[in-house]
Amino acid sequence: MSKSVGALALIAALWGGERALAQDHLVTPQGARERLVEAEALRQSDLATVGRALSSPEAAAAAKAVGADLDAVRRSAPLLSDAELRDLAARAAALQADPAAGVSDNDLRWALYIFLIVAIVILVIKAVD
């Protein structure tokens, strides 16, 4: 009895539901392409920002101080997720925009150390996954 009631309920749900047609998509193919192009442009911009930060003499000195291979970090940057790359790019942009506003050289050096350590930790986590 309960199987037949369940089957009837399933048939009623399937019969009464609205049918979606192929042309009823929420996003048009052109809109989807535009979003993908925008996302790729933003990712390339973030990669360039991180690359500039990692190419600075201060980053080289900070990497040497913490014993990091800066070239390996640079090569691994494209492996980051969009969110991780966006976070690092924001940090790098903040360092590049105003690295010394009220900050001593020692503070700047520590900020670069933290930036590199965060980048290395994210890359190690990515490598383990």
Beta strands, then each sheet from edge to edge (+ up, - down):
end
